[in-house]
Amino acid sequence: MKYLKIFVLISFILFSVNASAEFYKYTDEDGNVRFTDDINQVPEEQRSKIRSYVESQSEEVPEQETTQESPEKSEQQANVPDSSENEAAEGSLEELKSRIDAIKEEVEQAYAALLKEKEQLSEDKKKVKTREQVENYNKRIESYNIRGQDFIKKQKERDALIDDYNARIMKKNTKEKTQ
C-alpha cells in the first residue's frame, strides 16, 4: 500500500504542467479596467487599442510587442484586400470558432469524467485489501493516467486553436484599422 501511495504521488507530480496564458487588458464603458483571455469579450471598438500580455516569458513575446508597437510599418505594408478575400477570412474564422467550441465542449466533458473517476478511485482505494485488488486498482490508475495525458493533449490543441483564432482576429483588426 505504501508503494501505491508513492506511485500515485509521483504520477500527479509528473503530470502537472505549467500553464501559460495570453490575456488582454481593456477599459469598459464604466471606466473599469478589465482583463480577459478571450479576445471576443473585448468590445470591437477597443480591439485595436488593447494590450496583449503573456503570463510566462517566451521567445514569442518580443515579436508580439514589435507588431503591436509599430502600426506605421503595417500601414505602409498593408494591401487593401478584395471583398472575396474578406468573406473567405470571415468564413474561416467562423469555422475555426465552431471547431474551438466543439473541442472546448469535449475538454469540459473529459474533465468532468476525469474528476468523477478520480473521486471513484479515491473511494475504491480505501477498499483495496488483497494483492489482486491492488493489481486491479493499479491498472485502473494507469488507465486513468493515460486518459489524463489525452486530456492534456486535447487542451493543448484547443489552446493552439485559440491562439490561432486570436492572431487572425488581431490581424483582421489591424487590416481594418489601416483601411
N, C-alpha and C positions, 0 to 999 in steps of 0.2 A: 504494500500500500504506500510505503514511503517513496518508492521509485515512481509510482504512478503520479504522486503529487509533484515530484521533481519534473517528470515528463510534461505534465500539464503546464507547470510554471514556465518551463523553457519554451514550450510551444507558444504560449502567449507572448513571451518576450521576443521570440523570433519573428512572429507575425505582426508585431506592432510596427507601424510605418509612420514616418514623419509625413505630415500633411503640409503642403504649401498651397496657398490660395492667392488669387488675384482679387482685389476688391477695389471699389470705386467710391470716391468722396464727391458729394454734391450738396447743394443747398436747396431745400424745398421751398414752397411758396410762402411759408410762415417764417422763413429765415433760419430754420433749424438745419444744422449740419447733419447729413445722413451718410451712412456707409452701407454698401451692398456688394454682394458678389455676383449679382445678376445685372447685366447692363440694361436689360429690358425694364427694370424698375426705375431707372434714371429717366426723368422727363426728356422727351426728344429734343426740346429746345436747349437743354443743358448738356447733351451728349458730346457736343464738340468742345465744351469747356471743362469736362470732368478730368480729374487726375486719376491715373491708374497706379495702384500700389501693389507690390508683391511682398508677401509675408517673409519668404526666405530669399536670400540673395542668390542669384544665379547669373549666368552669362547673358541671359535674355534681358535683364533689367536695363543696362545701358542702352541697348538697341531700342527698347521701348521709349526710353526718355528722349533719345535723339529724334525719333519720329514724331513725338508729340511736341517737342520744343521748336521744331523748325517748320512751321506751316508755310513759310515763304518758299522754301525749296519745293515742297509738294505742290504749291500753287503754280510754280514755274513748269514743273514736270507733268502736271495733270493734263490729260487729254479729255476733251468732252466726249463721253461715250454716247453711242446712239441709243434710241429707245429700246430696241430689241435686246441690247446688252443689259440694260437696267431691268427689263422684265425677266430675263434669264437669271439674273442675280437674285431678284426678288423670289422667284420660284425656288431656286436652290436654297435660299435662306429659309423659306417656309418648310421645304423638305427636311433640311438639317434640323430645324426646330422640332418638327414632329418626330424625327428619329431620336433626338435628345430626350424628348418627353417619354417616348416608349422605353428607352434604356433607363431613364430615371425611375419609371414605374417598376421595371424589372429589378433594379437595385433595391428599391424600397421593399419589394416583396421578398427578395432574397435576404435582406437584413432582418426583416420580421421573422422569417423562418429560422435564420441562424440564432436569433435571440431566444426563440421558443425552444429550439433544440438544445441550446446551452443551458437553459433552465432545467430541461428534462434530464440532461446529462448530470447536472449538479444533484438533482434528486436521486437519480439512479446510482450515483457514486456512493451514497450513504448505504445503499442496499447490497453492494458488492461484497461477497464474503469468500466465495470459493475461487480456486485458480481458474476454472472455466469461465466464471462470471467476469473475472479480471481480464482475461484474454478477449472476451466478447466486448467488454467495455472499452478496452484499448483499440479494438478495431473500429468501434463507433467513433472514438476520439480521432483516429486517423482519417476516417471518412469526413468528419466534421471539419478537420483542418484543411482537407482538400477543397471542400466547398467554400471554406473561408478564403483560400487562395483564389478560387474562381471569382468570388465576390470582389476581392481587391482588384483583380484584372478588369472586371466589369466597371468598377468605379473609375479606374484609370482611363478606360475607353470613354466613359461618359465625360470625364474631366477634359480629355483631349478634344472631344467634340464641342464642348462648351467653350474652350479656349479658341477653337477654330471659328465658332459662331461669333464670339465677341470680337475677334480680329476682323472678320468680314463686316460686322456692323460698324466698327470704328473706321474701316477703310471706306465704307459706303458714306458714312457721315463726313469724312474728310473730303470725299469727292463732291458731295452736295454743298459743302461749305465753300469749296473753291469755284463752284459754278456761278 
